[in-house]
């Protein structure tokens, strides 16, 4: 079995055994193919600890971030752990490899005023602008991942209860409520713009393109950047910016951290705890405001 076949076997195992998302599996595949190319014909199963260290050093010389380096180390550990378990190798070459230490950086977010400007940027007299406004409203109301938003289907929506059924990372299902504002925009979009966009096409997706398919994550990301520019928002945005704003603003208004964890679909509370300093700041403000010696 050559390196390409070994990688394919590993990626299949990730999907079958752990139910990882397509995005995660794709990232692992990219990292392993990059490593295989760097080996210049040497098989992945034949590398030793020194080879892996040389590869990581070469990546650092090219200026990759500590976060990217840590992701590659994580990928290699999982890959060689799989080969060891399957009896393909007898020694794990990643045993003495240390991943770089990472600080828990709070993601860039938007103020509530920034969000209002962004939501108001689409031109709603245009059918595509109306769709985009409904998408932005739903994204901010629910904190969905971008991939979950663009792939949202009618079967996942309960308009009577104002709630979405989302199957997220690791095939974990969660129920996410959405408020009256988002519901109003989505219902108006369905009553006016959606069928005009589709024309003669039919689709199970809520937010559609003229082809009758859902939008890609990349296309929606470009849309967000365009509207941010129109709104005069100069902050660095990421595909998760509105998701982080959703979590930040919930905590600022008194939401419990575990509730935010459930809404975001984080399996581990530690993932959500990057937001704890927001809750701590709010507690300090409340203490200062209400305590007699605050």
Secondary structure, DSSP 4 states (H G I P E B T S, - for coil): --HHHHHHHHHHHIIIII---HHHHHHHHHHHHHHHHHTTT--GGG--HHHHHHHHHHHHHTT--HHHHHHHHHHHHHHHHHHHHTTS-SS-TTTTPPPPP---PPPP---HHHHHHHHT-S-TTSHHHHHHHHHHHHHHHH---HHHHHT-BGGGEETTTTEEEEE-GGG-EEEEE--HHHHHHHHHHHHHHHHHHHTT---SBSSB-TTSSBPPHHHHHHHHHHHHHHTT--SPP-TTHHHHHHHHHHHHTT--HHHHHHHHT-SSHHHHGGGHHHHHHHHHHHHHHHSTT-
